Amino acid sequence: MAVMTSEVQVHLERERLRSRTRLNQLAHSEYLLEDVEFVKAASLYISLENHLAAVEHALYKIEQGTYGICDKCGQQIEPRRLEALPDTALCVACKELEEKHASPSSNGRFFATDIY
């Protein structure tokens, strides 16, 4: 797990830098001048912020030695899930429960803020 954790940490560090760069570019973008484009940009910004928070939380868990442990139930997260979603904090069962209990936004769609 130590080798996998160091590889994941490198990946997450790159992802954090990429997300911060994209957030900075978006914050200084001219898209904010038009209402429709503002809504699109704001939605993207929120999504990027949520992703960055998940990446930073995963890096914190690596530092604390708790990476791969579900935040809700404390059980080990399946290695295949961690490979696919290195910034995940929940096992499949807890994520399914969370999604089941989440209230959908208008038109049955979910937004980034609905799942965090």
PLY file of the C-alpha trace (Angstrom):
ply
format ascii 1.0
element vertex 116
property float x
property float y
property float z
element edge 115
property int vertex1
property int vertex2
end_header
0.00 0.00 0.00
2.96 2.37 0.63
4.00 2.32 -3.04
0.42 2.86 -4.15
-0.01 5.68 -1.62
3.10 7.52 -2.84
1.94 7.20 -6.46
-1.51 8.45 -5.49
0.03 11.33 -3.57
2.02 12.43 -6.63
-1.12 12.15 -8.77
-3.18 14.13 -6.25
-0.50 16.83 -5.92
-0.58 17.29 -9.72
-4.37 17.35 -9.67
-4.36 19.97 -6.90
-2.02 22.21 -8.90
-4.09 21.75 -12.07
-7.34 22.53 -10.25
-5.91 25.62 -8.55
-4.61 26.87 -11.90
-7.99 26.33 -13.57
-9.81 28.05 -10.68
-7.46 31.04 -10.92
-7.94 31.26 -14.69
-11.70 31.08 -14.31
-11.75 33.70 -11.56
-9.95 36.13 -13.88
-11.92 35.22 -16.97
-13.96 37.59 -19.11
-16.84 35.07 -19.10
-18.17 36.84 -16.06
-19.40 39.69 -18.25
-22.48 37.94 -19.67
-25.26 36.42 -17.56
-25.47 33.07 -19.36
-21.72 32.67 -19.42
-21.57 33.71 -15.77
-23.90 30.86 -14.79
-21.78 28.37 -16.75
-18.57 29.74 -15.27
-20.00 29.73 -11.73
-21.11 26.12 -12.11
-17.67 25.11 -13.38
-16.03 27.08 -10.56
-18.11 25.29 -7.92
-17.34 21.92 -9.48
-13.61 22.70 -9.52
-13.71 23.91 -5.91
-15.42 20.68 -4.84
-12.88 18.61 -6.73
-9.99 20.55 -5.21
-11.43 20.08 -1.72
-11.68 16.31 -2.31
-8.08 16.18 -3.57
-6.80 18.15 -0.58
-8.79 15.92 1.80
-7.22 12.82 0.20
-3.75 14.34 0.59
-4.52 15.12 4.24
-5.62 11.51 4.77
-2.34 10.29 3.25
-0.42 12.51 5.69
-2.51 11.20 8.60
-2.12 7.57 7.53
-5.87 7.12 7.02
-5.97 7.10 3.22
-8.22 4.33 1.95
-10.44 4.34 5.05
-14.08 5.38 4.54
-14.92 8.66 6.29
-18.40 7.44 7.23
-18.13 3.79 8.30
-14.38 3.44 8.93
-14.06 0.37 6.70
-11.38 -0.10 4.06
-12.28 1.38 0.66
-11.88 -1.18 -2.12
-8.52 -0.78 -3.93
-10.24 -0.79 -7.34
-12.39 2.15 -6.23
-9.30 4.04 -5.05
-7.58 3.36 -8.38
-10.55 4.77 -10.28
-11.23 7.65 -7.86
-8.06 8.41 -5.89
-9.73 11.37 -4.15
-12.74 9.39 -2.90
-13.46 9.49 0.82
-16.33 6.99 0.90
-16.71 3.29 0.22
-19.28 2.25 -2.37
-21.95 1.40 0.23
-21.67 4.76 2.01
-21.61 6.70 -1.26
-24.75 4.89 -2.44
-26.48 5.72 0.85
-25.42 9.35 0.55
-26.76 9.60 -3.00
-29.98 7.85 -2.03
-30.62 10.41 0.71
-29.54 13.45 -1.32
-32.34 15.67 -2.48
-32.22 16.34 -6.20
-32.15 19.90 -7.45
-34.63 21.19 -10.00
-35.52 18.90 -12.90
-34.12 15.89 -11.08
-30.55 16.95 -11.78
-27.77 16.92 -9.24
-25.29 19.73 -8.94
-21.83 19.54 -7.37
-23.16 21.20 -4.24
-25.81 18.47 -3.82
-23.27 15.72 -3.22
-20.74 17.43 -0.96
0 1
1 2
2 3
3 4
4 5
5 6
6 7
7 8
8 9
9 10
10 11
11 12
12 13
13 14
14 15
15 16
16 17
17 18
18 19
19 20
20 21
21 22
22 23
23 24
24 25
25 26
26 27
27 28
28 29
29 30
30 31
31 32
32 33
33 34
34 35
35 36
36 37
37 38
38 39
39 40
40 41
41 42
42 43
43 44
44 45
45 46
46 47
47 48
48 49
49 50
50 51
51 52
52 53
53 54
54 55
55 56
56 57
57 58
58 59
59 60
60 61
61 62
62 63
63 64
64 65
65 66
66 67
67 68
68 69
69 70
70 71
71 72
72 73
73 74
74 75
75 76
76 77
77 78
78 79
79 80
80 81
81 82
82 83
83 84
84 85
85 86
86 87
87 88
88 89
89 90
90 91
91 92
92 93
93 94
94 95
95 96
96 97
97 98
98 99
99 100
100 101
101 102
102 103
103 104
104 105
105 106
106 107
107 108
108 109
109 110
110 111
111 112
112 113
113 114
114 115
